[in-house]
Amino acid sequence: MSELKTLKFEDLTLEQKLGMVSCGYILCDSDWEDFDSNLEYTVQAIKEHRLGSVWMSPTKSFDYAYKKITEAADYPVLIFTDAECGFGEYLIGKHGALGATDNEEYAYAFGKVVGVTARKKGYNVVCNPVIDL
């Protein structure tokens, strides 16, 4: 990755400004039919300064897609994911599993593990869970 630069709002076109507040989506699963074309489109949008963030699943092709995106970006791009159930070996199950323990120390420890693991993988933002009822 090259030296990242700051893009000035006043120097961007309207399309670029709109793109900076948009989030692309990459399902990082090499079995997904549209993976390559979706990744290619996303990389091109980043090269043209038309995308501010990308949501990427932590699955099969994440490392490949992450490398392509970070190589294309000459400005900071936010990399999002949903990790409400954890990552890899740190999965805890579906909604409410942690809440059912009624233990805030467990909740804190889980949140810390998710955050540290996300950072190591290259994510800037872990979104979700939302309020699940």
N, C-alpha and C positions, 0 to 999 in steps of 0.2 A: 504494500500500500504506500502510495506516495504521500508527501506532506499534505495534510488537509488544509483547505483554505476556508475562509469565511465568505459566504455569499452575501452580497449587499442587496437588501430588499429593493431598493430603488433601481438596481441594475437588472433585475429579473423582468422577463416578459410576464404578461397576465397568465399565460399558460403555466409558466414556471412557478409563479406565486401560488396558483391553485394546486399545483403538484406538490409543493412543499408542505401543504396541510393535508395531503392525502396519504393513504397507507396502501402500499401494494400487498399482495398476498401470494406466498409461495408455499404450496403443499410439498414439502421436501420428501416425497416418496417416489422413488424411481419407477415404480409400477404405475404411477399416475400418467395417463395418456398425454396430458398437456404440459407435463413438467418442463420439458426443454423449451417449448415455445413461450411459456409463461416466464421462465427464467430469462430467456433472451430479450423479451419485451421489457422486463423489469430492469435488466442491465442497461439497455439502450436508454430508457427513461432516466436512469441515474446519470449516465454519461452526458445527457442533454439537460441536466439539472431540473428535471420535471417530477421528481419524487423525493419526498422527505423522510419516508419511513417504509419499512417492509415487515409484514408479519410472516414469520417462518416457523413451521412446525419442527419440533426436535426429533425428526425421524431419519430414515435411511440416508437421504442425500443432503442433509443439513450442511455438513462440512464443505461439500462441493459447491453448493449454492452460496454459502457464506463467503467462500474464497472469491467466487466470481463477482459477487456484489461489492465486497470491500476492495477488490482490485479496480473495479470500475469507478468507484466513488473518489472524488477529489475534495469532497466536503463531508462533514459528519452526517451519516444516515442512521436513523434510529432503527434498531433491529428488535422487533417485538416477538413475544410468544405467549401462549396460554400455558401456565404451569400450576394450575390450582391443585392438581393431584401429585405434583412433584415432577422429577426428571429421572429417567433410567431406573437405577437401582433404588432410588428414593421415592418410589410411588407409594401413596398411602391409600388409594381407593377413591371412590367417588365422593360426591358432595356430602358433607356432614360427618365424615369419618373422624376428622380431627376434633370437631366440635363435640362429638359424642363423648370424648374423653373428659370434657369439662376441666381441662388442665392448661392454664395459660403458659406454663413453662414448656409444655410439649408444642404448643402453637408457636411460641417464639423460636424454639429450636428448629422446627420444621421450616418456618419462614426464613430463618437464617441459612439453612442448608439450601433451600430453593434459590435464594439470592446469590449465594456464593457459587453454586453450580451454574446458574444462568450466566453469571459474569465470566466464569472460566470458559464456557462454550462460546461466548461472544455476544450474548444478548445485552442490550441496554435497558430494556423495559420488559417486565413481566406483568402482563395485564391478566385480569380475571383472578380470582373469582369475582363475580358480581354478586349481588344479593340473591341467593338461591333459596327459594321457598318450596 
